[in-house]
Amino acid sequence: MRALRSIALVATTLFLLIGCGRNKSDSTANSNKVRVGYIGITCEAPIFTAVEKGFFKEEGLDVSLVKCEWANYKD
């Protein structure tokens, strides 16, 4: 029983170390691109203000605004 517990502990430790040591050099891993959908109503003004003033860029986000159709989202 003690040997089984030791093997499980070693295996778990190895899996954790292997998972933590992954190389994140892939372009998708470092990508901070975000698409923000808008429908063109006044409550969305803060989104446009944040883009214009560069608030998203300050946080390391590359935001693109995508116009959506209201008919697809209304009740």
Phi, psi and omega per residue, in radians:
M1 nan -0.721 -3.137
R2 -1.169 -0.630 3.124
A3 -1.159 -0.701 3.122
L4 -1.114 -0.706 3.116
R5 -1.138 -0.695 3.118
S6 -1.141 -0.737 3.117
I7 -1.113 -0.738 3.122
A8 -1.106 -0.698 3.126
L9 -1.133 -0.767 3.127
V10 -1.136 -0.756 -3.140
A11 -1.102 -0.766 3.121
T12 -1.092 -0.753 3.125
T13 -1.084 -0.750 3.121
L14 -1.104 -0.765 3.121
F15 -1.079 -0.715 3.123
L16 -1.144 -0.749 -3.136
L17 -1.174 -0.677 3.116
I18 -1.161 -0.740 -3.135
G19 -1.174 -0.620 -3.124
C20 -1.346 -0.331 -3.077
G21 -1.691 0.256 -3.120
R22 -1.160 2.537 3.096
N23 -1.503 2.143 -3.116
K24 -1.802 0.786 -3.122
S25 -1.517 -0.024 3.098
D26 -1.117 2.552 3.138
S27 -1.161 -0.522 3.126
T28 -1.292 -0.504 3.141
A29 -1.251 -0.544 -3.113
N30 -1.721 0.074 -3.089
S31 -1.360 2.301 3.096
N32 -2.068 0.564 -3.138
K33 -1.394 2.305 -3.136
V34 -2.307 2.321 3.043
R35 -1.806 2.201 -3.135
V36 -1.974 2.113 3.129
G37 -1.522 2.495 3.084
Y38 -2.442 2.688 -3.139
I39 -1.988 -0.085 3.020
G40 1.616 0.603 3.065
I41 -1.918 2.878 -2.964
T42 -1.134 -0.465 -3.117
C43 -1.226 -0.139 3.122
E44 -1.590 0.034 -3.118
A45 -0.965 -0.691 3.120
P46 -1.057 -0.523 3.108
I47 -1.136 -0.809 3.140
F48 -1.152 -0.676 3.106
T49 -1.090 -0.756 3.141
A50 -1.099 -0.671 3.112
V51 -1.184 -0.820 -3.103
E52 -1.103 -0.670 -3.110
K53 -1.498 -0.079 3.067
G54 1.398 0.369 -3.132
F55 -1.112 -0.671 3.132
F56 -1.167 -0.725 3.128
K57 -1.111 -0.633 3.089
E58 -1.044 -0.544 3.140
E59 -1.600 0.086 3.083
G60 1.445 0.383 -3.128
L61 -1.867 2.408 3.052
D62 -1.801 1.688 -3.018
V63 -1.696 2.333 2.986
S64 -2.123 2.330 -3.132
L65 -1.555 2.355 -3.100
V66 -2.138 2.105 3.123
K67 -1.302 2.207 3.120
C68 -1.955 2.757 3.137
E69 -1.589 2.228 -3.128
W70 -1.029 -0.617 -3.100
A71 -1.057 -0.457 -3.139
N72 -1.348 -0.295 -3.007
Y73 -2.056 -0.290 -3.102
K74 -1.318 2.849 -3.127
D75 -1.155 nan nan
